[in-house]
Amino acid sequence: MKIGSSIGLQAVVFFLVGASFTTIYITQPVLPILQMEFEVDEAIASLTISAVIFGIALSNLPLGVLADLYSIRPIILTGSFVVIICCLFCAVTTHIHLLIVARFIQGLSIPSLTTCLAAYLSRNLPKESLNVVMGSYVSATVAGGLSGRLLGGWIHALFHWRLAFVCATVLLLAATIAASRGLPKKEQDTKTESQEMGMIELITQRDLLSIYFLAFGAFFVFSSIFNYLPFYLSEPSFQVPTKVITLLYLSYIIGIIIGPLAGKLSNQIGNGATIVLGVAVFTISIGITLIKSISAIIVSLIGICASFFAIHAAAAGSLNRKLTASRGRANSLYVLFYYLGGFIGITISGYAYIFAGWRGVAAIGSAILLILLAIGIREMIIEKKLER
């Protein structure tokens, strides 16, 4: 199969990335079940999600470097083997702390299937094909995140949450075999390009640092809301069953639609204005979650998903417009801050939920969004100055 010449490559990329992301969020819809089964508090149960995200954040940069030095096929096979073993272990362990450790190791290995694949594609595909295939990559991250949540919730409703890990294992095994056969045998020589700026230089640039904090803050709030939603909806005022909570994650589909639309909106009104608009909708949507109504929750989740992906798209667009060199490193740092935001957000919001309930989670999220609002306004001012 010629690189970038067939729909087959897009399918392989979508399958592998989607299967990888499916493993991340399996336990999210059943967190209240884990809490009761293992007799732990909400913060400990939520580590089954945040530990994966933390692992991804830690290994993203070093595995990205490996992808520039070595062939992609052994990296994918090794990473897939580790993730599969961890999934099977999660399916049988009866100790919450061992489950968390396995999830952390799983997170360390996932970038070998995602970040390394993206580096491989950028190195091997012609420019006219890269955007098309990377479109499949981005869609797969959204589809995988959704399918993992649906799989965990629906499998538990019919059988048990442990079986969801087995199903994810089969899916990833099939995707790995497809990637091993479908990715081109011949790769471009892996040569590292000289970069004008190192990591420290990139982080210390105020314009770039503000974008990194946008990624950090947006995923901080987004991951916290979706992670503690099952606990909130399981409270006596709602008492929503797991299968219904799982259905609410379908609001995630809005991300597939909003990404391209947010890009077009940013071209018309600017990235800064899009960020400000997204933060405003995000904040209002969090406020709506305080209304004790399932209808209100549905409306709020649509608003939260739409605004988050709009902010995410505008922030990524703003970052790459600011860059004249070191694009690979700068984007790797963006991903690092993004996932660190998710890990820290889930962790801090867990204790907020324990001490103040859903209002505590909403209050912390709103406070972070105020900072993002200030960054968005600053971006608007900078863009207007550049237009003059």
C-alpha positions in Angstrom: 0.0 0.0 0.0 1.5 3.4 -1.0 1.8 5.9 1.7 -1.2 8.2 1.8 -2.6 6.9 -1.4 -5.6 4.9 -0.2 -8.5 5.0 2.2 -6.9 1.9 3.8 -4.2 4.0 5.5 -6.9 6.3 7.0 -8.8 3.2 8.2 -5.7 1.8 9.8 -4.9 5.1 11.6 -8.5 5.5 12.8 -8.7 1.9 14.0 -5.4 2.0 16.0 -5.9 5.4 17.5 -9.5 4.8 18.3 -8.7 1.4 20.0 -6.0 3.1 22.0 -8.2 5.9 23.3 -11.0 3.4 24.0 -8.8 1.9 26.8 -8.4 5.3 28.6 -11.9 6.0 29.8 -13.4 2.5 30.3 -13.9 3.0 34.1 -15.3 6.5 34.0 -19.1 5.7 33.7 -18.7 3.0 36.4 -16.7 5.0 39.0 -19.5 4.9 41.6 -19.6 1.1 41.1 -15.8 0.9 41.7 -16.2 3.1 44.7 -18.7 0.7 46.3 -17.0 -2.5 45.1 -13.5 -1.6 46.4 -14.9 0.5 49.4 -12.9 3.6 48.6 -13.7 7.3 48.3 -14.4 9.2 45.1 -10.8 10.5 44.8 -9.3 7.0 44.9 -11.8 5.5 42.5 -11.1 8.4 40.1 -7.4 7.5 40.0 -8.3 4.7 37.6 -8.8 7.5 35.1 -6.3 10.1 36.2 -3.4 7.6 36.5 -3.8 6.8 32.8 -3.8 10.5 31.9 -0.7 11.1 34.1 1.1 8.2 32.4 0.3 9.6 29.0 1.6 13.1 30.1 4.9 11.6 31.4 5.8 9.4 28.4 4.5 11.6 25.6 7.8 13.6 25.1 10.3 10.7 25.4 8.3 8.4 23.2 8.0 11.2 20.6 11.8 11.3 20.6 12.0 7.6 20.1 9.6 7.8 17.1 12.2 10.1 15.4 15.0 7.7 16.0 13.6 4.2 15.4 11.2 2.3 13.2 7.5 2.7 14.1 6.6 -1.0 13.8 8.5 -2.4 16.9 7.4 0.7 18.9 3.7 0.0 18.1 4.0 -3.7 18.8 5.8 -3.2 22.1 3.4 -0.5 23.3 0.3 -2.6 22.3 1.6 -5.7 24.1 2.0 -3.7 27.3 -1.4 -2.1 27.0 -3.1 -5.4 26.3 -1.3 -7.1 29.3 -2.5 -4.2 31.5 -6.0 -4.5 30.3 -6.2 -8.2 31.0 -4.7 -7.6 34.5 -7.3 -4.9 35.2 -10.0 -7.4 34.2 -9.0 -9.8 37.0 -7.4 -7.9 39.8 -9.3 -7.5 43.1 -7.1 -4.8 44.6 -7.8 -1.1 43.7 -4.2 -0.1 44.1 -3.0 -2.7 41.7 -5.7 -1.6 39.3 -4.4 1.9 39.5 -0.8 0.9 39.0 -1.8 -1.2 35.9 -3.7 1.8 34.6 -0.7 4.1 35.1 1.6 1.6 33.2 -1.1 1.5 30.5 -1.0 5.3 30.2 2.8 5.2 29.9 2.5 2.9 26.8 -0.4 4.6 25.0 1.7 7.3 23.3 3.6 4.6 21.6 0.4 3.9 19.7 -0.7 7.6 19.2 2.1 10.2 19.5 4.6 7.9 17.8 2.1 7.2 15.0 1.5 10.9 14.5 5.3 11.5 14.3 5.6 8.6 11.8 2.8 10.0 9.6 4.3 13.6 9.6 7.7 12.1 8.6 6.4 9.8 5.9 3.3 11.3 4.3 3.4 13.9 1.5 1.8 17.2 2.6 -1.2 16.7 0.4 -2.1 13.5 2.2 -1.0 14.4 5.7 -4.0 16.7 6.5 -6.5 14.1 5.3 -5.0 11.2 7.3 -4.5 13.4 10.4 -8.2 14.3 10.1 -8.8 10.6 10.6 -6.4 10.7 13.6 -8.2 13.5 15.3 -11.6 12.0 14.7 -10.4 8.7 16.1 -9.3 10.4 19.4 -12.9 11.7 19.9 -14.5 8.4 18.7 -12.2 6.3 20.9 -12.9 8.5 24.0 -16.6 8.1 23.5 -16.5 4.4 22.7 -14.5 3.7 25.9 -17.1 5.3 28.0 -19.9 3.6 26.2 -18.2 0.2 26.4 -17.5 0.5 30.2 -21.1 1.6 31.0 -23.0 -0.7 28.7 -21.0 -3.8 29.3 -21.4 -3.3 33.1 -25.2 -2.9 32.7 -25.4 -6.2 30.8 -22.6 -8.2 32.5 -19.7 -6.6 34.5 -17.3 -3.7 34.0 -14.3 -6.2 34.0 -15.5 -7.7 30.7 -15.1 -4.2 29.1 -11.4 -4.5 29.5 -11.5 -7.9 27.7 -13.4 -6.4 24.8 -11.0 -3.5 24.7 -8.1 -6.0 24.5 -9.7 -7.8 21.5 -10.3 -4.5 19.8 -6.7 -3.3 20.3 -5.2 -6.6 19.3 -7.1 -6.5 16.0 -6.1 -2.9 15.5 -2.4 -3.7 16.1 -2.5 -6.6 13.6 -4.1 -4.3 11.1 -1.5 -1.6 11.7 1.3 -4.2 11.4 0.0 -5.3 8.0 -1.3 -2.0 6.8 1.4 0.5 7.6 4.0 0.7 4.7 7.0 -1.6 5.2 9.5 1.0 4.0 9.9 4.1 6.1 11.8 7.4 5.5 15.2 7.6 7.2 14.7 8.7 10.8 16.8 11.9 11.0 16.3 14.5 13.7 16.0 18.0 12.4 17.8 20.8 14.1 15.6 23.0 16.2 16.0 26.7 16.8 14.5 26.5 20.3 14.7 24.0 23.1 12.0 23.0 25.6 13.1 25.6 28.2 13.1 28.4 25.6 9.6 27.4 24.4 8.2 27.3 28.0 9.7 30.6 29.0 8.1 32.5 26.1 5.1 34.3 27.5 2.9 34.0 24.4 3.4 30.3 24.2 3.1 29.7 27.9 -0.3 31.3 27.9 -1.4 28.9 25.2 0.0 26.0 27.2 -2.0 27.1 30.2 -5.1 27.3 28.0 -4.6 23.6 27.1 -3.9 22.8 30.8 -6.9 24.7 32.1 -9.5 23.7 29.5 -8.8 20.0 30.0 -8.5 20.5 33.8 -12.2 21.6 33.9 -13.5 19.3 31.2 -12.0 16.1 32.6 -13.2 17.1 36.1 -16.7 17.7 35.0 -17.0 14.4 33.1 -15.2 12.4 35.7 -17.4 13.4 38.7 -20.6 13.5 36.7 -21.4 9.8 37.5 -21.1 10.5 41.2 -23.3 13.6 40.9 -26.0 11.8 39.0 -25.9 8.9 41.4 -26.8 11.1 44.3 -30.3 10.8 45.9 -31.5 14.0 44.1 -31.0 12.2 40.7 -30.4 8.5 41.3 -29.7 8.0 37.6 -28.8 4.3 36.7 -25.4 3.6 35.1 -26.8 2.8 31.7 -28.5 6.2 31.5 -25.3 8.0 32.7 -23.5 6.2 29.9 -25.9 7.5 27.3 -25.2 11.1 28.5 -21.6 10.6 27.2 -23.0 10.7 23.7 -22.8 14.5 24.0 -19.1 13.9 23.3 -20.0 13.4 19.6 -20.4 17.2 19.4 -16.5 17.3 19.4 -16.4 15.7 16.0 -18.6 18.5 14.6 -17.3 21.4 16.6 -13.6 21.0 15.7 -13.8 22.0 12.0 -16.5 24.6 12.8 -14.3 26.2 15.5 -11.5 26.4 13.0 -13.7 28.3 10.5 -15.0 30.6 13.3 -11.5 31.4 14.3 -10.6 32.4 10.8 -13.5 34.8 10.8 -13.4 36.4 14.3 -9.9 35.4 15.5 -8.6 32.7 17.9 -8.8 35.1 20.9 -12.5 35.9 20.3 -13.3 32.2 19.8 -11.5 31.4 23.1 -13.5 34.1 24.9 -16.8 32.9 23.4 -15.9 29.3 24.3 -15.0 30.2 27.9 -18.3 32.1 28.3 -20.4 29.2 27.1 -18.4 26.8 29.2 -19.0 28.8 32.4 -22.7 29.2 31.7 -23.0 25.4 31.0 -21.3 24.6 34.3 -23.8 26.8 36.0 -26.7 24.9 34.4 -25.4 21.6 35.9 -26.5 23.0 39.3 -30.2 22.7 38.2 -31.6 19.4 39.5 -33.0 18.3 36.2 -31.8 15.6 33.7 -32.9 17.9 30.8 -30.8 20.7 32.2 -27.8 18.3 32.5 -28.2 17.2 28.9 -28.2 20.9 27.7 -25.2 21.7 29.9 -23.2 18.7 28.6 -23.8 19.8 25.0 -22.6 23.3 25.9 -19.6 22.0 27.8 -18.5 19.7 24.9 -19.0 22.4 22.3 -17.1 25.0 24.2 -14.3 22.8 25.3 -13.5 21.6 21.7 -13.8 25.2 20.4 -11.3 26.4 23.0 -9.0 23.4 22.2 -9.1 24.0 18.5 -8.6 27.7 18.8 -5.7 27.3 21.3 -3.9 24.7 19.0 -4.5 27.1 16.0 -3.1 30.0 17.9 -0.1 28.1 19.0 0.9 27.0 15.5 0.4 30.5 14.2 2.8 31.9 16.7 5.5 29.3 15.8 8.2 29.8 13.1 10.3 26.9 14.2 10.4 24.0 16.7 6.8 23.0 15.8 7.3 19.4 16.9 8.6 20.2 20.4 6.1 23.1 20.9 3.2 20.8 20.0 4.6 18.0 22.3 4.6 20.5 25.1 1.1 21.5 24.3 0.0 17.8 24.7 2.1 17.5 27.9 0.3 20.5 29.5 -3.0 19.2 28.2 -2.8 15.9 29.9 -1.2 17.3 33.1 -4.3 19.5 33.3 -6.5 16.5 33.1 -4.6 14.6 35.8 -4.3 17.5 38.2 -7.9 18.6 37.6 -9.3 15.1 38.4 -7.1 14.9 41.5 -8.0 18.3 42.9 -11.6 18.1 42.0 -11.9 14.7 43.7 -11.1 16.3 47.1 -13.4 19.2 46.2 -16.2 16.7 45.6 -15.5 14.9 48.9 -15.7 18.1 50.9 -18.2 20.2 49.0 -20.0 18.0 46.5 -20.7 19.0 43.0 -20.7 22.7 43.9 -17.1 22.3 44.9 -16.2 20.8 41.5 -18.2 23.6 39.7 -16.6 26.3 41.8 -13.0 25.2 41.0 -13.9 24.8 37.3 -15.4 28.3 37.2 -12.3 29.8 38.9 -10.0 28.2 36.3 -12.2 29.4 33.5 -11.9 33.0 34.7 -8.1 32.7 34.2 -8.7 31.3 30.7 -11.0 34.2 30.0 -8.2 36.7 30.8 -5.9 34.7 28.5 -8.5 34.8 25.7 -8.9 38.6 26.1 -5.2 39.0 25.9 -5.1 37.0 22.7 -7.8 39.2 21.2 -5.7 42.4 22.1 -2.6 40.9 20.5 -4.4 39.8 17.3 -5.9 43.3 16.9 -2.4 44.9 17.3 -1.1 42.6 14.6 -3.9 43.6 12.3 -2.9 47.2 12.4 
